[in-house]
Amino acid sequence: MSSRLLREPLVSSPGRKDGAADCDQLVQIAWEGPLFVVGMPRSGTKLLRTMLTRHPRIRIPDIETEFLQFLVAWTRRFGPPSGDASFERLYQVMRHSTYFSYRSQSTTPFQWREWMRQCGNLRGAAALFEGFVRYETGAERGSGVIWGDKSPSYLRHISLILELFPEAKVVHIVRDVRDHCLSMQKAWGKDLLRAAQRWDTTVCLAHGQAQEAPQRIHELRYEDLTASPRAEMLRLCNFLGVDCDERMLVIHSSRENLGDARGKAGIVAGNSRKYREQLSARHLRAIEGLAWNGMHCYGYVPETTVGPRRLRGVSLALRRIKDAWTLALRDVEGRGILGSLRFYHAHRRFTSGSG
């Protein structure tokens, strides 16, 4: 397929009887990011990143960074790195992050001096993060390339992102909680009810932030993206101020390694409403009750429940322990006991922001 601009109605435009405008009528903005893709796990963030990076102007690392909070804590505790020695010290610590656990499979050695060069004369947390991503993606300043990141956990840190990066735009993809919980259970053995409550708490907070800053936060539903990818990408490109490129709709290989979309190329249009066949009536009622508020925020209609409920006290604590134990057992099979302990210690350290 050619890389021509998409020619479908996008936004209202005076002078057209159908009240629509084409992509080439959009005002072009020389915006270079950052672009943050966030969402609950198993909600389509990987698919969305793949589609976005098909655009010639957008670059996002294949690996989730997950360390923005750590950089903030580090610079607050030790101050920004002022020279080669302090910068190398920071890099040596960063090498223990989960990002580098996955990056170790890359054939390209990481050059911390190039990272430092990309930071320019600034050394604060925002500059360190930007320099890191620009280095990893080759997005040079002034090139017109938009740099960004896809880390689902940053959904809980939208306010920090907007504070650190005044030019940042955030894209939040949300998936029906019933399919989200089902996918969480299939992928990692997560407790269905705890997953529902975590979904509700997190997406409600994000929705409130989006309503306060609609010019900086764009929301879309996974079901809409997979059912009508052209229309959703047109709206998203309008939000980002970029031309809409046909290549964003064509995915030749699979980036998914878990769940029902594992190994499937392209946009899996039928990967929704599986909860109707695979969840029991009891679990469905409980999930809808626990996610009552969030479902109404995003237009999902409860099918069996008539009101909200919450997990509390012992029930919630036991489910949290169950999730931790299940995840530990699954991970030990691949990493071994010591490897699993090191990995999750690093994950907690870098995502919690402890210096």
Secondary structure, DSSP 8 states (H G I E B T S, - for coil): ----B--S--S--TT-TTS---GGGS--------EEEE--TTSSHHHHHHHHTTSTTEE--SS----HHHHHHHHHHH-S--SHHHHHHHHHHHTTSHHHHHHTT-SS---HHHHHHHTTT--SHHHHHHHHHHHHHT--TTS--EEEEE-GGGGGGHHHHHHH-TT-EEEEEE--HHHHHHHHHHHH---HHHHHHHHHHHHHHHHHHHHH-TTTEEEEEHHHHHH-HHHHHHHHHHHHT---BGGGG---S----SSTTTT--S--TT-S-THHHHS-HHHHHHHHHHTHHHHHHTT---SS--S-----HHHHHHHHHHHHHHHHHHHHHHHHHHHHHHHHHHHHHHHHT--
